[in-house]
Amino acid sequence: MPGINPQQVTKVLHEKCLLKASAKLLVAVSGGADSMTLLHVLQRCGYELVAAHCNFQLRGADSDADEQLVTDFCNASSIQLERISFNTTAHAKANKVSIEMAARELRYSWFEKLMQKHGTEATVTGHHGNDSIETFFLNLVRGTGVKGLSGISYRHGQVVRPLLDYTRAEVEAYCALHQIDYCHDVSNDDTRFIRNKIRHEIVPVLEGINPAFFETMQSNLEHLKDAEQMLESEVKRFIETDVVDEDEKVIIPISKLENYPHYASLLFEVLRPYGFNSAVVKEVISHLNGLSGKQFFSHTHRLIKDRHNLLVLPIEEVGVQHFWLDEGKNSHVLSINTQTYLKPEAFNFSRNPNLIHLDADQVELPLLVRKWKQGDVFMPLGMKGFKKISDFFIDEKYSLKDKEDAWLVVSGEAIVWVLGKRIDARFKVTNRTKRILEIELK
């Protein structure tokens, strides 16, 4: 066993974590073997350090013992230490997340504040190679695509992990060699948790099959990392070339997507940041050539299959469904101005779809502005007879989202204007018109 070498760790920090030898570092120290080894090695490497310890108050006296061990080590080694205690259980309950996710949110939020306070260039964690392998199998079970199968990165944002080349056994051997005390979290032995089951039951079987399992997996993860980078490059090119992102609405042209030989994988990577999992993406793929209007949901977004596009939109709470509009009033929901004036002799009709002129004496104020509903009819200017609003939307090639965003201006029971599109012929300006009501949608 080659063991952990400070010079090699420095090289990793420089070449893979992209940090200079003069960098000031924030070190996350739980008290376990990996973080205690990390702190000791980084000090031997000569880096200026600030240690950070979180007491999550999850294991009673054991949590306090971890904090005391880290405190004693930092005092003995003259390393500056920041400590904090969290009510992790309360945070998890308030935010409806797991204990694991609550602890992650709390610590990384605190780390960011500490980095600003101390001017550190990165937060360093003690993740080692076995953690990366376990993450591979965890994501393999969950189904996270290529990105989740490449293991843990040496650097992600301002978080770096320089011990990924080493095994858990090498970390523990380093502690034994240098007589470094560390804490053992007994919850890591509980195989009811998936990661622990992988660690204690699955990986040992694979190591029995292949004595060089760790080295083989490290090589596999490197190949998967290369594949991930190639896929990311293709996804980036597709997004920059063909995908439209406007006003929180993402438009994915189906014809452009289908030009790619492996468009299913491409679409998964495009949709993954919006919370869509592989099962939902598979459903989307099966409906690419189906009828318009089909919807798919993640926790944060919905996807609408339109005629020619896939539309990705944030899930929003139902907002205002109607409001009243009086003369001279500017709506607080939509920016609409109204004014009434005598019809001039030389009157010019507006050709702007957002600026209309009506016969003021045919309109009852205040006007109701509301969402459309099934059964709504009006008499579109330029057409004969009445037409259903739903049929008008079809003629105008409204998407599902366009229909949801459509507003109607109503006088009494009659629809005056499909906002931004067409007025009702019964309210148009004629030779008999004396007063004009002007409505402008800003």
N, C-alpha and C positions, 0 to 999 in steps of 0.2 A: 504494500500500500504506500503510494508516494507521499501522501500527507499534504496538509495545507501549507503552502509556502507564501509568506508575505510579499516577496518580490513578484510572484506569479499573480497574486491578487491585485497588486498595484498595476500590473500589465493589463489585467482584465478591466480594471477601473478606467484605464486610459484608452484602451483600444475598443472595448465593447460597451462600456458605460459612458464613454466620451467625457471623462473628467480629467482635469489637470491635477498634477501632484500638489499644487498649492491650494486646491479646493477645500473650503470649509464644509464639513458634512454634519448633517443631523442623522443620528443613528437610532433606529427603533429597537429598543431592548426590552424584551418581555421577561427575561430571566431564564429562558430555555437554553439548551446547549448551543443552538445555532446562533442566536443573537449574542450570547456571551462570547462565543468564538469570534464572531464578527467584530465586536467591540475591541477585543484584545488584539486581533490581527490589524485592524485599522490604526490602532495606536502604535503598533510596531512599525507600520508603514510610514508613520510620521505625519498623518493628517491631523488637522485641527478639528476637534470633535465636540459636539454637543449631544449627549445621550437623552433619549426621551422614553419615559416609561408610563404606560397606561395601566391603572388598576380598574378593571371592569367590574369589580365587586360581584363576581359570579361564583367564586369558590370559597367564600368566607375567609377563614384564617389562612388558607393556602395562598389566596390572592395577596394578602398582606405580607406573607412570608416572601413571595416573589419580589414585591416592592422593596422589602428590607434587604434582600440579597443584592439587588441591583444598586441600591443606595450604598451599601457597604463596599461593593466593588469599585464604584465610581469615586468614592471618598479615598479609598486606598490607592487608586490609580491617578488621582488628581484630574478627573474628567468631570466637566460641568454636566449637571443632571437637571432635567426638567421632569416633574412628576404631576400627574393629574388623576383624579378618581371620577369615574362615570357611573351613573345609575343606568346601566345598559338595559336592564329589563324594562324600565319605564320608557326608555327611548324606543325600544322595539315595539312595545304596546302602543305608544302614541302614534308611531309612524307605520304600524301594521307591517313590520318586516321581521325576519327571523333574528334571533339573538346574534348569529354570525354576521349578518348584514348590518345590524345595528352597531356592533363593535367595530366593523370596518368603517362605516360612515363616521363614527365618532373619532376614531384615531386619525384617519387621514385628514379630516377637517382640522383637527388640532395640529397635526404635523405642518399643514400649510401655514397656520398662524405662527408656529415656531420658526419656520424657515424665514418668514418676513421679519420676525423679531430679531433673529440672530444673523441674518444675512447669509444663510447657508445655500450652497448651490444645488444640493440634492438631499433627498431622504434615502438612507441606505437601510435595506432590510436583509435579514439573514436567510432568505430562501435558498435552499440548496438543490442539487440535482434530483434527489428523490421527490422533493415537492413538485418539481416540474413534470416528472413521470406520472405522479399521482394525478396531477391536473389533466394530463393527456387522457388518462382512463376515465376520469370524472366527466370530462367534456365529451368523450366518446359515447358514454352512456346517455348523456343529456341530449346529444345531437346539436352541436354548435357550429358545424361547418369546418372548413380548413383552418380558419383562424384559431379556433379553440383547440386544435390538435397539434399545434406547434409548441405547446408547453408555455413556460413562463419566460418573458423577455428579460434580457439583461438590463434594459432601460425602457421604461414606459413613462413618458412625461418627465417629471422630476423625481421619480422613484427609480432607484438602481439596485441591482442584486448581483454582487460580485462573486458569490459562492456557488453559482449554478454548476460549476465544473466539478464539484465535490459531492461525495455521498454523505448520507447521514452518519455512517460508520466513521468516516474520516473526520467529521465534525466532532463526534464524541471522543475519538482518539486524540484530537487536538486538546480538548478539555482535560483529558487524563494526563497527557504529556506535560501540560503547563499548570496542572493542579488548579484548574478553574472550576469552582463550584457552580452548579446550575440546578434549576428546578425542573421537576418532571410533572407535567400536567396530566393527571390521571384520566381526564376526559378524552385524551388522545388514544386511550386504550379501548374506548367504548365502540365496539364494532356495529352498533346500531346506526352510527353515522357512516355515510357512504364512503367518505375519504378514508376513514379508519379501516373500513372493511377492505378497501383496495390495498391499503398499506400492510395490514396484518394477515390477510387471507389470500388475496389474488397475486400480489407481487411476489411473495415467497414461492408460490407454485411456479411462476414463470422463471424465477431465478434458479429453481431446481431443474427446469428444462434446459435453460441456457445459462451456464455459469458466468458468461460475459454479458448478462442481460443489461446491466447499467450502461456499458459502453455501446451496446447495440441500440438501446433506446436513445442515447445521446445523439448517435448518428442519424437515427430515424427523425428525431426532432429537428435536426439541422436541415435535412431534406424537406421536411414539411414546412419549415420556415421559408426556405427558398420558394416552394410552391405557393405559399401564402403571399409572398412579395410579388410573384408573377401575377397572381389573381388580383391582388390589390391594384397593380398597374393597369390591368384590363378594366377593372371596375371604375377606376378613376377616369380612364379615357372615355368609357361609355357615359359616365355622368357628365363629364365636361362637354362632350360632343352632342349627346342626344337627349339628356334629361333636363327638364325645365323646372326650376325652383322659384316660385313666385308667391309672395304673400302667404307663406306657410303651406302652400299647395305644391306638391311634387307631381309632375306630369311625366309619365314614362310611356313613350310611344311603343305600342305593341309591335308594329312592323319593324321598327329599328331593333327592338329586343330580339325578335325571332331571326334576325340576320346573323346572330352569333351562334356558332355550333353548339355551345354548351350553355345556352341561355338560362337553363334552370338554376345552375350554380351561380351564374351572374346575377340573376334576379334575387336569389337568396342573400347575396352579399349587399346588394343595393337596399333591400328591405330590412336587413338585420338591425341597422341602427334605429329603426322605428319600432322595434320590439316584436317583429313577426318571426315566429319559429319555423322550423323546416316543415312541419305538418301543414301549417297554414299556407306556406309558399307552394307546397305541392298541390293544394286545393286551388290556389290562384292559377297555377300552370294549367290545370285540367279545365279551367273555364276561360282560357285566353280567347278561344274562338266561339264562346257561347254568347248568350243574350246579354245586352247591356243592363246595368243596374245591380248586378250581383255585388254584395259587400262582404268584406272580410275584416276581422278586428284583431288588434293586439291590445295590450292594456292601455296604451297611450294614443294609438292611431287607428284609423280605419282606411281600408283600401276599397275603391270603387272601380269595378270593371265598366268602363265607358265604351263607346263605339270603337274608337281607335286608340284609346289610351288607358293606362292604369293611373288613377288619381289617388295620392296618399295625402290624408288630411289629419290634423290633430283632432282627437275626440273632444268635443266642446259640450258644455252644458247647454240645455235649451235656453235661449235668451229671450229677448222681447219679441212678442208675436204681433203686437199692434201698438199704434200710438196715434195721436190726433195732431192735425196740422191746420193752423189758422193763418189768416192773412198776416204777412209780415213776420211770422214766427219762423225761427230756424230750429229745426228738430234737433234734439240731443242724441237721437239714435242714428239718423242719417243726416248729412248736411244738405238740407233742402231750404231754399228761400222762395217765398211767394210774394207777389205784389199784384195789385189791381189798378188799372188805369183805363181812361177813355180810349177807344180805338181811334188811332190817327187815320187821316185820309189816305196817306201812303203807307199802308201797313205791309211789312214783309214777314212771311211765315218763317219760323225757325226750321233749319234743316239739321240742327244739332239734336240727336236723340235724347240728350240729357236736359234740353231746354224746350218746353212746350208752351203753347198758347191755347187757351180754352175760352169759350163764351162764358163770361163770368156770371151771366144771369141764368145759365142753365145748371150752375153748380151750387150745392148747398154747403156752406162752411159751418163748422170746421170739417175738413176732410178726414176720413179714416184711412190710415195707411196700415195695411195688414199683410200677412202671409197669405198665399193662395190656398185654396182647398178644393177638393174634388167637387165637381158640379158647378164651379164658377164659369160664367159665360160673359162675353162682351161682344160688341160690334166693331171689329177692327177697322180702322180708317183705311179706305181703299178696297174694302171687300164688301160684299152684299150679304146681309143677314147676320145672324149670331153665330159665334164659334166658341166651342169649349176652350177654356184656358189650357187645359191639358193637351188638346189638339194643336193649339197655337204653339205651345212649347215644342211639340214634335216637329212642326213645320220649321221652327226657328233652330232646330237641332240643339235644343237645350240638353246638357248633361244632367245627371242626377244632382250634382252639386249646384249647377245653375238653377235648377228648379227649387232647391232648398233655399237658395239665396234670393229668389225672386220676391219682389214686393208689389202690391197692387194699391193704387190710390182709388178710394171709393167715395162716392157722393150718395148719401142715402143708402139704397140697395144696389146702385149701379156702379160698375167698374168704370172709372174715368181713364185710367192710364196703367198699362203694364210698365212699371218704372224702368226708364231707360230704353224702351222698345217701341210701343205703339199706343196711341190714344184711341178712345172710343169715338166713333164717327158722330154720335149723338151730341158730343160736347165740342165739336170743332167750331172754329171761327168761320162765320158766313158773312154775306153782304148785309144781313139783318143784325149782326152783332154790334152792340153799342159799347160794351165794356169788355176788357180782356183780363183774364186771370193768367198771369205768367208764373210758371213753376220751374225752378231750376234745381237740378240735382248736381251738387258740386262734386 
